[in-house]
């Protein structure tokens, strides 16, 4: 009798784990993503612009839905610090969309695929100083968004640092 109860409890626990795993996967849009940023130059004058290529790659083996980069807006899309450690805040590189994202703004990225957007930073638009170097880090942060009904990836990504010198 005790063996039957233990077996029953074990089966119920396994079913609960399987069901909760599926729910967790659907709610969190589980997937393996990476964020990279690259630039077309590593030094510039105050009158020049640098183009930052902002790329999210699917490094996992399942298709992932994300909020498309053409629609994504976040004040901290790029974090920029001067060589003395002071933060240039915020780096508003894009205009906020007129309405919150919805299911139409989701983009699927298959295994090995990527999506990217180019961001132009002009030296004269930011408090850059000649003779300073700046580190730039890309960020992608997505939490719960009530206007999206479908499942999508939620989490935070940070890129490696990129260095730009002002000459």
C-alpha positions as CSV (number, residue, x, y, z in Angstrom):
1,X,0.0,0.0,0.0
2,X,2.8,2.4,0.9
3,X,4.6,1.7,-2.4
4,X,1.4,2.6,-4.3
5,X,1.1,5.9,-2.5
6,X,4.7,6.8,-3.1
7,X,4.3,5.9,-6.8
8,X,1.2,8.0,-7.0
9,X,2.9,11.0,-5.4
10,X,5.9,10.6,-7.6
11,X,3.7,10.5,-10.8
12,X,1.7,13.6,-9.6
13,X,5.0,15.5,-8.9
14,X,6.4,14.6,-12.4
15,X,3.2,15.7,-14.1
16,X,3.2,18.9,-12.1
17,X,6.9,19.6,-13.1
18,X,6.2,18.9,-16.7
19,X,3.1,21.1,-16.8
20,X,4.8,24.0,-14.9
21,X,7.8,23.7,-17.2
22,X,5.5,24.2,-20.3
23,X,3.7,27.1,-18.7
24,X,7.0,28.7,-17.7
25,X,8.3,28.3,-21.2
26,X,5.2,29.9,-22.7
27,X,5.1,32.8,-20.3
28,X,8.8,33.7,-20.5
29,X,9.4,33.0,-24.2
30,X,12.5,30.9,-23.2
31,X,15.4,31.1,-25.6
32,X,19.0,31.8,-25.8
33,X,19.8,35.2,-27.2
34,X,23.0,37.4,-27.4
35,X,23.4,41.1,-28.1
36,X,26.4,42.5,-29.9
37,X,27.2,46.0,-31.0
38,X,29.8,47.0,-33.6
39,X,30.7,50.3,-35.1
40,X,32.0,51.5,-38.5
41,X,34.9,53.5,-36.8
42,X,36.8,53.5,-33.6
43,X,37.6,57.3,-33.5
44,X,35.7,60.4,-34.7
45,X,35.6,64.2,-34.5
46,X,32.8,66.1,-32.8
47,X,31.4,66.8,-36.3
48,X,31.3,63.2,-37.4
49,X,28.9,60.4,-36.7
50,X,29.4,56.8,-35.7
51,X,27.0,54.1,-36.9
52,X,26.4,51.5,-34.2
53,X,25.1,48.2,-35.5
54,X,22.9,46.7,-32.7
55,X,22.3,43.0,-33.3
56,X,20.3,40.3,-31.4
57,X,21.2,36.7,-32.3
58,X,19.4,33.5,-31.5
59,X,22.2,31.3,-30.2
60,X,19.8,28.5,-29.0
61,X,18.1,25.7,-30.9
62,X,14.5,27.0,-30.7
63,X,12.7,29.9,-32.4
64,X,12.3,32.9,-30.1
65,X,9.8,35.8,-30.4
66,X,11.1,39.2,-29.4
67,X,9.8,42.7,-29.7
68,X,11.1,43.8,-33.1
69,X,14.1,46.2,-32.9
70,X,12.4,48.7,-35.3
71,X,9.7,49.1,-32.6
72,X,11.7,48.6,-29.4
73,X,12.4,51.8,-27.4
74,X,14.3,52.1,-24.2
75,X,16.2,55.1,-22.8
76,X,19.1,52.8,-22.0
77,X,19.5,51.3,-25.5
78,X,23.1,52.3,-25.3
79,X,25.0,53.2,-22.1
80,X,28.0,55.5,-22.7
81,X,30.7,56.2,-20.2
82,X,33.7,58.6,-20.5
83,X,37.2,57.4,-19.8
84,X,36.9,59.1,-16.3
85,X,33.9,56.9,-15.5
86,X,31.2,59.5,-15.8
87,X,27.9,58.4,-17.4
88,X,26.4,60.3,-20.3
89,X,22.8,59.9,-19.3
90,X,20.4,59.2,-21.0
91,X,21.5,58.3,-24.5
92,X,18.2,58.9,-26.3
93,X,19.0,57.6,-29.7
94,X,15.5,57.0,-30.9
95,X,12.1,58.5,-30.6
96,X,9.5,56.7,-28.5
97,X,6.7,55.0,-30.4
98,X,3.3,56.7,-30.3
99,X,1.6,53.6,-28.8
100,X,2.7,50.6,-26.7
101,X,3.8,47.5,-28.5
102,X,1.3,44.8,-29.3
103,X,1.4,41.3,-30.9
104,X,2.0,42.8,-34.3
105,X,5.4,44.1,-33.1
106,X,6.7,40.6,-32.3
107,X,9.4,39.2,-34.5
108,X,10.5,35.6,-34.7
109,X,14.2,34.7,-34.8
110,X,15.0,31.1,-35.7
111,X,18.1,29.2,-34.5
112,X,21.2,30.8,-35.9
113,X,19.3,33.9,-37.1
114,X,19.7,37.5,-36.1
115,X,17.9,40.8,-36.3
116,X,19.7,44.2,-36.3
117,X,19.2,47.9,-36.5
118,X,21.7,50.7,-37.1
119,X,21.9,53.6,-34.7
120,X,23.7,56.8,-35.6
121,X,25.4,58.9,-32.9
122,X,26.6,62.3,-33.9
123,X,29.4,63.7,-31.8
124,X,28.0,67.2,-31.6
125,X,24.6,65.9,-30.1
126,X,26.2,64.5,-27.0
127,X,28.5,66.0,-24.3
128,X,31.6,64.3,-25.9
129,X,34.9,66.0,-25.3
130,X,37.9,66.0,-27.7
131,X,40.7,63.8,-26.3
132,X,38.4,61.5,-24.4
133,X,37.6,57.9,-25.1
134,X,34.1,56.5,-24.4
135,X,32.9,53.0,-23.8
136,X,29.5,52.0,-25.3
137,X,27.4,49.1,-24.1
138,X,24.2,47.9,-25.7
139,X,21.3,46.9,-23.6
140,X,18.0,45.1,-24.4
141,X,15.6,44.8,-21.5
142,X,12.1,43.4,-21.8
143,X,9.7,42.8,-18.9
144,X,5.9,42.1,-18.8
145,X,4.0,44.2,-21.3
146,X,0.2,44.1,-20.8
147,X,-0.6,45.1,-24.4
148,X,1.0,41.9,-25.8
149,X,-1.1,38.8,-25.4
150,X,1.2,36.2,-27.0
151,X,4.3,34.7,-25.5
152,X,7.6,36.4,-26.1
153,X,11.1,36.6,-24.7
154,X,11.5,38.5,-21.5
155,X,14.8,39.3,-19.9
156,X,17.9,41.5,-20.1
157,X,20.9,41.4,-22.5
158,X,24.1,43.4,-22.4
159,X,26.7,43.5,-25.1
160,X,30.5,43.6,-24.7
161,X,32.0,47.1,-24.4
162,X,32.8,49.1,-27.6
163,X,35.4,51.9,-27.4
164,X,35.2,55.2,-29.4
165,X,37.8,58.0,-29.1
166,X,37.0,61.6,-29.9
167,X,39.9,63.3,-31.8
